[in-house]
Amino acid sequence: MHERTFLGQLRELKGLVQVFELKKQSSLALIQARFRSTIHSDMAKKTGYSAEQIQVLEGLEPVRKRPGMYIGSTDVRGLHHCVYEIVDNAIDEAMAGHCDTIVVTMHDDGSISVEDNGRGIPVDIHPKKKLPALEIVLTTLHAGGKFGGDDSGYKVSGGLHGVGSSVVNALSDKMRAEVYRDGAIHHQEYKRGKTQYALKKEGKTSKTGTKIQFWPDGTIFDALEFSMTTLMTRFRQQSYLTRGITLALLDERKERPEEDQKHPRLYRFSFEGGIAAYVRHLNESKDSVGSPIWFEKDTDDGMVEVGLQYTQGFQEHVVSFANNIHTTEGGHHLSGFKAALTRTINAYARKGGLLKEKDENLTADDVREGLTAVISVRLKDPQFEGQTKSKLGNAEMKTAVEQVVNEKLSEYLEEHPNEAKEIIGKCSLAARARLAARAARDSVIRKGALEGMTLPGKLADCSSRDPAECEIFIVEGDSAGGSAKQGRNRHFQAILPLRGKILNVEQARLDKMLANNEIKSLIIALGVGIGEIKDFDKLRYHRIVIMTDADVDGAHIRTLLLTLFYRYFPELIEAGYLYIAQPPLYKISKGKDSRYAYTDEQKDAVLKEMGVTVEETEESEETEESEEGEGEEGVAKAKKRAPRVNIQRYKGLGEMNPDQLWETTMDPENRIMLRVTMDDIEAADNAFSTLMGPEVPPRKKFIQTHAKGVKNLDI
């Protein structure tokens, strides 16, 4: 009896040990499998799953539960997307020929309003819903006047989904709508998508149109501050795309962000030149080849408008729009343009004898090197992928764009032979460079494959092979690299020191770029390849950190690296893998109390906390020199006047010992890092072209414009 009991207990003990081992190995799935029946039984007892657990979200509640599904995100991008949705509706009125002025106002109370002089949203009672049309449009998903095609008065529209205005309403703490039509002012207010009072008719007016004012909900959005700079970029695009429209932006805020203070409070956009003017604007800081090429044509599937111009640079900048909506991820209209461009230029080059029989056809990359282009299509029934409308899904627009580009571009090349010859010459030069770059790229790829896990000799790699936890620090100089190698966590932190400044890739083709040893080492270390062959599944680090000195040379190296990543690895930026380390500028010590400051403002705050004034600091620095007098009296005076605080200014990372570098800049628990983002591609492209391109006048103008705002300049 006792023996059987003992054996039973032993078996139970073994079972517990096994369970413990399973837990130790993190094999939760095996534990669940073993006790699945018990778990299910217990869950059934504790919770019920029946019709009572099925929730039906009414009205606009789904938008508030999952805002990212409708506006992409709840950060500043989503905040500004709300403005775009309201403006898009006004633009639709303009494209329909009923509106020529749109005024966007940034109010001091944090709200923003959009007013147009269109027909005004209807205010009469809807025959089925028995509510004013205005209320239905602003409080009901998939309700609008653009689903009826030609019968609605909108041949084309961007706000087709019928969710834009209602989504903005749902995500606003408050919204007020005013409609001017039929000689009267109609208004209604809403709170988080719910109507606050019945539609009111008050006052008389001779104007027509709609004014929507909304206050974003602080419980939804991470930030509530609108950027005038961001809005200006968007509205400039819209004005170029819709000739004859005036789009005004008014800033009534008493306290404006520093970035917005460089702009006047009122800015008007109106461009009669249309897309051709837009292309000219994009190439302001570039050395252009000829004049912008522009053409448009109506097709059975919709209207196609294209503007393009070549530059002497090496970078491609192509933007696409569908019904004035910026399709950031392209779509079939962009695919059609690229295919037609390659085919048309090759056909002309063969026909004109500019390409010999033995020569290979120009590739897509060859014909798009240095190209700036804007593609705009307008169609009756646009099928966007997602509510943010980032990609056009209408397959018929590929054929439409191809036909228009083939026809119109061929005509232009035939009519302008000198300019055509210059374009073909540039594309041919790109082809020769491509062949040289292919050999250089293959060499890099082979080297990386052959070296295997050894990688570049100067790379101090980490031991982990999980890219999700690995990070690489790109460090300026061997001195800083030595401190970083000693101070790092070897398990997940790799160090790649760079010797000197890397090549400016803005002014170099791929073949010349790959001849640079520092760039070559970086590409091999990342593991993704370069050029036509890139495999981001092979990326070895999911945090790529640029860590340079806090001086002019460090800023220059950082800018060169950012140029490299923006031009050749934008996917890494979009994925959120690129960071900039923020080492401290000062170490402030008073006795045993030592603190770090990352800005001059932080330094002053630390000194204030320590009870040290600026005068005392200056006096302390002066007393570091030798004191007059000898003997005990002189020593006593020196001690009395000895500095109470020591301020160390770090001009280079190499001035830090490994422990200091780890504590301040590399320790995930304490460090400060800036994630590099690409919110505005047009602005980013213009910045790199201006600062890093071959044209001196735009760069000189930029420096003169921003010289007064420079801070913490170390020369």
Secondary structure, DSSP 8 states (H G I E B T S, - for coil): -HHHHHHHHHHHHHHHHHHHHHHHTT-HHHHHHHTHHHHHHHHHHH---SGGG-----TTHHHHH-THHHHS-SSHHHHHHHHHHHHHHHHHHHHTTS--EEEEEE-TTS-EEEEE-SS----SB-TTT-SBHHHHHHHSTT--SSTTGGGGT-SS-S-TTS-HHHHHHHTEEEEEEEEEETTEEEEEEEETTEE-S--EEEEE-S--EEEEEEEE-TTT-S-----HHHHHHHHHHHHHHSTT-EEEEEE--SS--GGGGGS-SEEEE--TTHHHHHHHHHTTTS-EEEEEEEEEEE-SS-EEEEEEEEESSS--EEEEEETTEE-TT-BHHHHHHHHHHHHHHHHHHHHTTSS-TTS----HHHHHTTEEEEEEEE-SS--BSTTTT-SB--THHHHHHHHHHHHHHHHHHHH-HHHHHHHHHHHHHHHHHHHHHHHHHHHHHHHHHHHGGG-STT-B--S---TTT-EEEEEESHHHHHHHHHHS-TTTEEEEEE-S----GGGS-HHHHHT-HHHHHHHHHH-SEETTEE-GGG-S-SEEEEE--SSHHHHHHHHHHHHHHHHH-HHHHHTT-EEEE---SEEEEETTEEEEESSHHHHHHHHHHTT--HHHHHHHHHTTS--S--HHHHHHHHHHTS-S-EEEE-SSGGGS-HHHHIIIII-TTT--EEE---S-HHHHHHHHHHHHSS-HHHHHHHHHHHGGG--S---
